[in-house]
Amino acid sequence: MKYKWPVLICLNLLFVMAAYFFLEGVMSVWNRGAPEPSLLYRAYNKLYGGYRRSVLKEPAVALDHDFYLADENAIFALHDDFLASKVLVSNMFNLEKPPDSYQATFQDPVFGLRLKPDLQKECAQLKSLLYNGLDPLAFSADLGVARREAVRNFLDKYSFNKSRYRTDKEGDRITLPAVRSEKVILVIGDSVGFGIMLNDDETISSLLQRQESRVEYVNACVPGADGEDNIRRLRQKLEELGARVTGVIYVHCENDFSRVATPEYIVTNLNELLNSHKIKYRVFIYQQFIYRTMPDINRREVRELTAFNNLKLQTLDLARKNGFAVVDFYDLVKQYREEKGSLLAGFALYLDHCHFSREGTRLVVD
């Protein structure tokens, strides 16, 4: 019996390891669309803050602190001023969630996530050394709401790439130039198709509208929407506009996948809706995170790259079989880097980890 305790310890360790790997397997299946399903990663991020830490321990001393925001406490200190000025700061940890009345979207029980009508917003990214550099801090604010002096000074100092957007009475984003036609082409998707951090005249729908005045492009994309929301939104717009809709451009981002919104769910529902309305003009734009379009620069695990690539291949294969013209942003990034002769050139096509820049939007439209 002298080996009793070592045996028990080994058995306990084996039990713990088996339980852990079982949970890892469950989490990997449950979150197959998530880039970081690892329990160890989540635990590390929880304990040590992950991207919450600044790039340098003393950035205010080492770098130009008059240009970059280096201390998150500067934001926490203005929390009440931000709320009073209806300014929302995003991509930041541990910031108290604002009231729902401040949000640009709302949850419709039938049609899913929707944009509020008659919005007038200003947005910008913030020049900072905090958190994830490929997902910069940003703000959005209602135009026409007076901002407290401290907020004005903060935003004037750190804002980068200011833009504005408006929605109409239906909750669709304004497309410019304004065209009224009996023929409508819908643009459906999430914040990528919406054109986050772009002005109204810089979105996919507006660039296409500038080229074609005989049809009316309607930007019905909703920031934060997933695949289910997009299908519901398309169904709503088809019911609303009826036979006026002659074409659909579906802008898919890889974070639109979910346990329900699989490649089969998204493409099958798109196809059924378009067939039921006899819509033949159909385009499927596939956008990947910057980690996947430039894997040689943004080093990720091979298993992650493989998982997301398999989802893409499955989705685009289904789209082509169902009559969609396909635009794969990966191909555009690859060609752009080759033309510019720089592996880093692809960064010019992104505003952050996934949204099209002005140049990226132009390439998609062309």
C-alpha positions in Angstrom: 0.0 0.0 0.0 3.0 2.3 0.0 2.1 3.3 -3.6 -1.5 4.2 -2.6 -1.1 8.0 -2.5 1.0 8.3 -5.7 -1.6 6.2 -7.5 -4.5 8.3 -6.2 -2.7 11.5 -7.2 -2.1 10.2 -10.7 -5.6 9.0 -11.0 -6.9 12.4 -9.9 -4.6 14.1 -12.4 -5.8 11.9 -15.2 -9.4 12.6 -14.2 -8.8 16.4 -14.3 -7.1 16.2 -17.6 -9.9 14.1 -19.1 -12.5 16.5 -17.8 -10.5 19.4 -19.3 -10.1 17.9 -22.7 -13.8 16.9 -22.7 -14.8 20.6 -21.9 -12.3 21.8 -24.6 -14.0 19.6 -27.1 -17.5 20.7 -26.1 -16.4 24.4 -26.3 -14.7 23.9 -29.7 -17.9 22.5 -31.1 -20.1 25.0 -29.4 -18.1 28.0 -30.5 -16.9 26.8 -33.8 -17.3 30.3 -35.3 -15.2 31.9 -32.5 -11.5 32.7 -33.1 -10.4 31.8 -29.6 -12.4 28.8 -28.2 -9.6 27.7 -25.8 -10.5 27.6 -22.2 -6.9 28.2 -21.2 -6.9 31.3 -23.4 -10.1 32.6 -21.8 -8.7 31.9 -18.3 -5.4 33.7 -19.1 -7.4 36.7 -20.6 -9.5 36.8 -17.5 -6.6 36.6 -15.0 -4.1 38.8 -16.8 -6.3 41.1 -18.9 -4.9 40.1 -22.3 -5.1 43.1 -24.5 -6.3 45.3 -21.6 -2.7 46.1 -20.8 -0.9 49.0 -22.5 1.7 48.2 -25.1 4.4 49.7 -22.9 4.5 49.9 -19.1 5.2 53.6 -19.2 3.9 54.8 -22.6 3.4 58.4 -21.5 7.2 58.6 -20.9 8.4 56.5 -23.8 6.1 57.9 -26.5 4.3 61.0 -27.7 1.5 61.1 -25.0 0.1 64.3 -26.5 -0.9 62.4 -29.6 -1.8 58.9 -28.3 -4.2 58.0 -25.5 -2.1 55.9 -23.2 -4.1 55.7 -20.0 -7.5 54.0 -19.8 -8.3 56.0 -16.6 -8.7 59.1 -18.8 -11.8 57.4 -20.3 -13.1 56.1 -17.0 -12.8 59.6 -15.5 -15.1 61.0 -18.2 -17.7 58.3 -18.0 -20.5 60.6 -16.7 -19.6 63.3 -19.2 -19.7 60.8 -22.1 -23.2 59.6 -21.0 -24.5 63.2 -20.6 -23.1 64.0 -24.1 -24.5 60.7 -25.6 -21.0 59.6 -26.6 -20.4 55.9 -26.6 -16.9 54.5 -26.5 -16.5 51.0 -27.9 -13.9 48.2 -28.1 -13.0 48.8 -24.4 -13.1 46.5 -21.5 -14.9 47.1 -18.2 -16.8 50.2 -19.3 -20.3 50.3 -18.0 -22.9 49.5 -20.6 -24.9 52.5 -21.7 -28.7 52.6 -21.7 -30.5 50.9 -24.6 -31.8 54.3 -25.6 -28.3 55.3 -26.5 -27.8 52.4 -28.9 -28.2 52.7 -32.7 -29.9 49.3 -33.0 -32.8 47.5 -31.3 -34.0 43.9 -31.3 -37.2 43.4 -33.3 -39.0 40.2 -32.1 -39.8 39.2 -35.7 -37.1 40.7 -37.9 -34.1 40.5 -35.5 -31.6 43.3 -35.0 -32.5 46.5 -36.7 -31.2 50.1 -37.0 -33.3 52.8 -35.5 -34.9 55.2 -38.0 -33.8 58.9 -38.5 -30.4 58.5 -36.9 -27.7 61.1 -37.3 -24.4 59.9 -35.9 -20.7 60.9 -35.9 -18.1 58.2 -35.5 -14.3 58.0 -35.2 -11.5 55.8 -34.1 -9.2 56.9 -31.2 -5.5 57.2 -31.4 -4.4 55.0 -28.5 -1.9 52.5 -27.1 -4.5 50.5 -25.4 -5.9 47.0 -26.0 -5.9 45.4 -29.4 -4.1 47.5 -32.0 -6.1 45.8 -34.8 -9.4 46.7 -33.1 -8.9 50.3 -32.1 -10.9 52.2 -29.6 -13.7 54.1 -31.3 -16.6 56.4 -30.4 -20.1 57.2 -31.8 -22.2 60.1 -30.9 -25.6 61.7 -31.7 -25.2 64.8 -33.8 -27.2 67.7 -32.5 -26.6 66.8 -28.8 -24.4 69.3 -26.9 -21.2 67.8 -25.7 -19.6 68.8 -22.4 -16.3 70.7 -22.7 -14.2 67.9 -21.3 -15.7 65.5 -23.9 -15.1 68.0 -26.8 -11.5 68.4 -25.8 -10.9 64.7 -25.4 -12.4 63.9 -28.8 -10.6 66.8 -30.6 -7.3 65.5 -29.2 -7.6 61.8 -29.9 -10.1 61.3 -32.7 -9.0 59.9 -36.0 -10.9 59.4 -39.3 -14.2 61.1 -38.3 -17.2 60.1 -40.3 -21.0 60.6 -40.3 -24.0 58.5 -41.1 -27.7 58.9 -41.3 -30.7 56.5 -41.5 -34.0 57.1 -43.1 -37.5 56.6 -41.7 -37.3 52.8 -42.5 -34.0 52.4 -40.6 -32.0 52.0 -43.8 -28.7 53.8 -44.2 -28.7 56.8 -46.5 -27.3 56.1 -50.0 -25.9 58.9 -52.1 -26.7 60.3 -54.6 -30.4 59.9 -53.8 -32.1 58.0 -56.5 -35.8 57.0 -56.7 -36.5 54.1 -59.0 -39.0 51.3 -59.4 -36.1 48.9 -59.6 -34.2 48.2 -56.3 -31.0 46.4 -55.5 -30.7 45.5 -51.8 -27.4 45.4 -49.9 -27.8 43.1 -46.9 -25.3 42.3 -44.2 -23.7 43.5 -40.9 -21.3 46.4 -40.2 -19.0 45.5 -43.0 -21.7 46.1 -45.7 -23.1 49.0 -43.7 -19.7 50.8 -44.0 -18.7 51.4 -40.4 -16.4 54.5 -40.1 -17.3 55.5 -43.6 -19.4 58.5 -44.7 -22.7 58.0 -46.4 -21.3 58.7 -49.8 -18.4 56.2 -49.3 -20.3 52.9 -48.8 -20.7 50.0 -51.2 -24.2 51.0 -52.0 -23.3 54.7 -52.6 -20.3 53.8 -54.9 -22.5 51.5 -56.9 -25.3 54.1 -57.0 -22.8 56.7 -58.4 -22.2 54.3 -61.3 -25.9 53.4 -62.0 -28.8 55.8 -61.8 -31.4 53.5 -63.4 -31.8 51.4 -60.2 -32.0 52.4 -56.6 -29.5 50.8 -54.2 -30.8 50.3 -50.6 -28.3 49.8 -47.8 -30.3 47.6 -45.4 -27.2 46.4 -43.5 -27.2 46.5 -39.7 -24.1 46.7 -37.5 -23.9 43.8 -35.1 -26.2 41.6 -37.1 -25.4 37.9 -37.5 -26.5 35.4 -40.2 -30.0 34.9 -38.7 -30.6 38.7 -38.4 -29.5 39.1 -42.0 -32.0 36.5 -43.3 -34.8 38.1 -41.3 -33.8 41.5 -42.5 -33.9 40.4 -46.1 -37.3 38.7 -45.6 -38.6 42.0 -44.2 -37.3 44.1 -47.0 -38.6 41.7 -49.6 -42.1 41.9 -48.0 -41.8 45.7 -47.8 -40.6 46.4 -51.4 -42.1 43.4 -53.2 -41.5 43.2 -57.0 -39.4 46.4 -56.9 -36.4 44.3 -55.8 -34.5 43.0 -58.8 -31.2 42.1 -57.1 -29.5 41.4 -53.8 -25.9 41.9 -52.7 -25.2 39.9 -49.6 -22.1 41.0 -47.7 -21.0 38.2 -45.3 -18.4 38.5 -42.6 -17.0 35.4 -41.0 -18.3 36.5 -37.5 -21.9 36.2 -38.9 -21.7 32.4 -38.4 -23.3 30.9 -35.3 -24.7 27.6 -34.1 -27.8 28.3 -36.2 -26.3 30.4 -38.9 -24.2 27.7 -40.6 -23.1 27.9 -44.2 -26.1 25.7 -45.2 -28.5 27.8 -43.2 -27.4 31.1 -44.7 -27.1 30.1 -48.4 -30.1 27.9 -48.4 -32.4 30.6 -46.9 -30.9 33.2 -49.2 -31.6 31.0 -52.2 -35.2 30.2 -51.1 -36.0 33.8 -50.5 -34.6 35.0 -53.8 -36.2 32.2 -55.8 -39.6 32.9 -54.2 -39.3 36.5 -55.5 -37.8 35.4 -58.8 -34.6 37.4 -58.2 -31.8 36.3 -60.5 -29.2 39.0 -59.8 -27.4 37.9 -56.7 -23.9 38.6 -55.4 -22.2 37.1 -52.4 -19.3 39.1 -50.9 -17.2 37.2 -48.4 -15.1 39.1 -45.9 -12.5 37.6 -43.6 -10.8 39.0 -40.6 -7.4 40.5 -41.4 -5.8 37.6 -39.5 -7.0 35.3 -42.3 -6.4 37.4 -45.4 -2.8 38.1 -44.4 -1.8 35.0 -42.3 1.9 35.5 -43.1 1.8 38.9 -41.3 -0.8 38.3 -38.6 0.4 34.9 -37.3 -2.3 32.6 -36.1 -2.6 29.0 -35.2 -2.9 26.6 -38.2 -5.9 24.9 -36.7 -7.7 28.2 -36.5 -6.8 29.2 -40.1 -7.9 25.8 -41.3 -11.3 25.9 -39.5 -12.2 29.3 -40.9 -10.9 28.4 -44.4 -13.1 25.3 -44.4 -16.1 27.4 -43.5 -15.3 29.8 -46.3 -14.9 27.1 -48.9 -18.1 25.4 -47.9 -20.0 28.7 -48.0 -18.7 29.9 -51.3 -19.2 26.5 -52.9 -22.8 26.6 -51.9 -23.2 30.2 -53.1 -21.8 29.4 -56.5 -24.0 26.3 -56.8 -27.0 28.5 -56.1 -26.3 31.0 -58.8 -24.4 33.7 -56.8 -21.6 35.7 -58.3 -18.9 35.5 -55.6 -16.4 38.2 -54.5 -13.8 36.8 -52.1 -12.0 39.7 -50.3 -9.0 37.4 -49.7 -8.3 37.3 -53.5 -8.5 41.1 -53.6 -6.0 41.5 -50.8 -3.7 39.0 -52.3 -3.7 40.7 -55.7 -3.4 44.2 -54.1 -0.2 43.1 -52.2 1.3 41.7 -55.3 0.6 44.9 -57.3 2.0 47.1 -54.6 5.0 44.9 -54.1 4.6 44.9 -50.3 3.4 42.2 -47.9 2.1 45.0 -45.7 0.1 46.7 -48.4 -3.1 44.8 -47.4 -3.4 46.9 -44.3 -4.5 49.8 -46.5 -7.7 47.9 -47.3 -8.9 47.6 -43.7 -10.0 50.1 -41.1 -9.6 47.6 -38.3 -9.7 43.8 -38.0 -12.5 43.3 -40.5 -14.1 46.5 -41.9 -13.3 47.8 -45.4 -11.3 51.0 -45.7 -12.2 53.5 -48.5 -9.7 51.8 -50.7 -11.0 48.3 -49.7 -14.6 49.4 -50.5 -13.5 50.7 -53.9 -11.8 47.4 -54.7 -14.9 45.4 -53.8 -17.1 47.7 -56.0 -14.8 47.6 -58.9 
